[in-house]
């Protein structure tokens, strides 16, 4: 099955539909960041709002104009910035080495130098 350019097996979709993702989310006590582009045609806003409401400790942010895959470079950089801030605030790892190459974010702990 082709969903937004991604090929998924029918078995994956059937298995996914059976899952109670909102019930499972309600049991997770850690902090969660949910990011969605406002032009995402694969995952709808109401599903993310419901997911955000299910997690006890979550933040839901949307990036104006971004699609599901964050194909636009500027949208990706906004997403990476939000992720980086969230990880810095919610992990014990000091992510001081931050770099972007070929449009991908690279984060490494302070004491590890990227290749």
C-alpha positions as a Markdown table, in Angstrom:
| # | Residue | x | y | z |
|---|---|---|---|---|
| 1 | Unk | 0.0 | 0.0 | 0.0 |
| 2 | Unk | 1.4 | 3.4 | -0.9 |
| 3 | Unk | 0.7 | 6.0 | 1.8 |
| 4 | Unk | 2.1 | 9.5 | 1.1 |
| 5 | Unk | 4.9 | 8.0 | -1.0 |
| 6 | Unk | 5.8 | 5.4 | 1.6 |
| 7 | Unk | 5.2 | 1.7 | 0.8 |
| 8 | Unk | 3.7 | -0.1 | 3.7 |
| 9 | Unk | 2.5 | -3.7 | 3.8 |
| 10 | Unk | -1.2 | -4.4 | 4.4 |
| 11 | Unk | -0.2 | -6.5 | 7.4 |
| 12 | Unk | 1.4 | -3.4 | 9.0 |
| 13 | Unk | -1.7 | -1.4 | 8.5 |
| 14 | Unk | -4.0 | -4.1 | 9.9 |
| 15 | Unk | -1.7 | -4.5 | 12.9 |
| 16 | Unk | -1.5 | -0.8 | 13.5 |
| 17 | Unk | -5.3 | -0.3 | 13.4 |
| 18 | Unk | -5.7 | -3.0 | 16.1 |
| 19 | Unk | -3.3 | -1.1 | 18.5 |
| 20 | Unk | -4.7 | 1.1 | 21.2 |
| 21 | Unk | -2.0 | 3.9 | 20.8 |
| 22 | Unk | -3.9 | 6.4 | 22.9 |
| 23 | Unk | -4.3 | 3.9 | 25.8 |
| 24 | Unk | -0.6 | 3.0 | 25.6 |
| 25 | Unk | 0.3 | 6.7 | 25.5 |
| 26 | Unk | -1.7 | 7.4 | 28.7 |
| 27 | Unk | 0.6 | 4.9 | 30.6 |
| 28 | Unk | 3.8 | 6.7 | 29.6 |
| 29 | Unk | 5.0 | 9.1 | 32.3 |
| 30 | Unk | 8.0 | 10.6 | 30.5 |
| 31 | Unk | 8.0 | 13.9 | 28.6 |
| 32 | Unk | 7.0 | 13.8 | 24.9 |
| 33 | Unk | 7.3 | 16.2 | 22.0 |
| 34 | Unk | 4.9 | 15.7 | 19.1 |
| 35 | Unk | 5.7 | 17.8 | 16.0 |
| 36 | Unk | 3.5 | 18.0 | 12.9 |
| 37 | Unk | 3.5 | 20.1 | 9.8 |
| 38 | Unk | 0.3 | 21.9 | 9.1 |
| 39 | Unk | 0.3 | 20.5 | 5.5 |
| 40 | Unk | 0.7 | 16.9 | 6.7 |
| 41 | Unk | -1.8 | 14.9 | 4.6 |
| 42 | Unk | -0.9 | 11.5 | 6.2 |
| 43 | Unk | -1.4 | 12.2 | 10.0 |
| 44 | Unk | -4.3 | 14.6 | 10.7 |
| 45 | Unk | -4.3 | 17.3 | 13.3 |
| 46 | Unk | -7.2 | 15.7 | 15.3 |
| 47 | Unk | -5.2 | 12.5 | 15.7 |
| 48 | Unk | -2.2 | 14.4 | 17.2 |
| 49 | Unk | -4.4 | 16.5 | 19.4 |
| 50 | Unk | -5.9 | 13.2 | 20.8 |
| 51 | Unk | -2.5 | 11.7 | 21.2 |
| 52 | Unk | -1.2 | 14.9 | 23.0 |
| 53 | Unk | -4.2 | 14.7 | 25.3 |
| 54 | Unk | -3.4 | 11.0 | 26.0 |
| 55 | Unk | 0.1 | 11.5 | 27.1 |
| 56 | Unk | 0.3 | 12.9 | 30.7 |
| 57 | Unk | 3.3 | 15.1 | 29.9 |
| 58 | Unk | 3.4 | 16.2 | 26.3 |
| 59 | Unk | 3.9 | 19.2 | 24.1 |
| 60 | Unk | 2.3 | 19.4 | 20.7 |
| 61 | Unk | 3.8 | 21.8 | 18.2 |
| 62 | Unk | 2.9 | 22.4 | 14.6 |
| 63 | Unk | 5.2 | 23.9 | 11.9 |
| 64 | Unk | 3.3 | 26.1 | 9.5 |
| 65 | Unk | 3.4 | 24.9 | 5.9 |
| 66 | Unk | 5.4 | 21.7 | 6.6 |
| 67 | Unk | 4.4 | 18.4 | 5.1 |
| 68 | Unk | 4.6 | 14.9 | 6.7 |
| 69 | Unk | 8.2 | 14.4 | 5.7 |
| 70 | Unk | 9.5 | 17.9 | 6.4 |
| 71 | Unk | 11.0 | 18.0 | 2.9 |
| 72 | Unk | 11.5 | 21.7 | 2.9 |
| 73 | Unk | 14.9 | 22.7 | 4.4 |
| 74 | Unk | 13.6 | 25.6 | 6.4 |
| 75 | Unk | 10.8 | 23.4 | 7.9 |
| 76 | Unk | 13.4 | 20.8 | 8.8 |
| 77 | Unk | 15.6 | 23.3 | 10.6 |
| 78 | Unk | 12.7 | 24.5 | 12.6 |
| 79 | Unk | 11.8 | 20.9 | 13.5 |
| 80 | Unk | 15.5 | 20.2 | 14.4 |
| 81 | Unk | 15.6 | 23.3 | 16.6 |
| 82 | Unk | 12.5 | 22.2 | 18.5 |
| 83 | Unk | 13.8 | 18.7 | 18.9 |
| 84 | Unk | 17.2 | 19.9 | 20.1 |
| 85 | Unk | 15.7 | 22.2 | 22.7 |
| 86 | Unk | 13.4 | 19.4 | 23.9 |
| 87 | Unk | 16.2 | 16.9 | 24.2 |
| 88 | Unk | 18.4 | 19.4 | 26.0 |
| 89 | Unk | 15.7 | 20.1 | 28.5 |
| 90 | Unk | 14.7 | 16.4 | 28.9 |
| 91 | Unk | 17.8 | 14.4 | 28.9 |
| 92 | Unk | 21.0 | 14.2 | 30.9 |
| 93 | Unk | 23.1 | 14.3 | 27.7 |
| 94 | Unk | 24.8 | 17.6 | 27.0 |
| 95 | Unk | 24.2 | 17.9 | 23.3 |
| 96 | Unk | 26.7 | 20.7 | 22.6 |
| 97 | Unk | 27.9 | 19.3 | 19.3 |
| 98 | Unk | 25.2 | 20.1 | 16.9 |
| 99 | Unk | 25.7 | 20.1 | 13.1 |
| 100 | Unk | 23.7 | 19.9 | 9.9 |
| 101 | Unk | 25.0 | 18.3 | 6.8 |
| 102 | Unk | 23.0 | 17.4 | 3.7 |
| 103 | Unk | 19.8 | 18.6 | 5.5 |
| 104 | Unk | 20.2 | 16.2 | 8.3 |
| 105 | Unk | 20.7 | 17.0 | 12.0 |
| 106 | Unk | 23.6 | 15.5 | 13.8 |
| 107 | Unk | 23.7 | 15.6 | 17.6 |
| 108 | Unk | 26.5 | 14.1 | 19.6 |
| 109 | Unk | 27.3 | 14.2 | 23.3 |
| 110 | Unk | 29.8 | 16.8 | 24.4 |
| 111 | Unk | 32.7 | 14.4 | 24.8 |
| 112 | Unk | 32.3 | 12.7 | 21.4 |
| 113 | Unk | 33.5 | 14.4 | 18.2 |
| 114 | Unk | 31.5 | 13.8 | 15.0 |
| 115 | Unk | 33.4 | 12.2 | 12.1 |
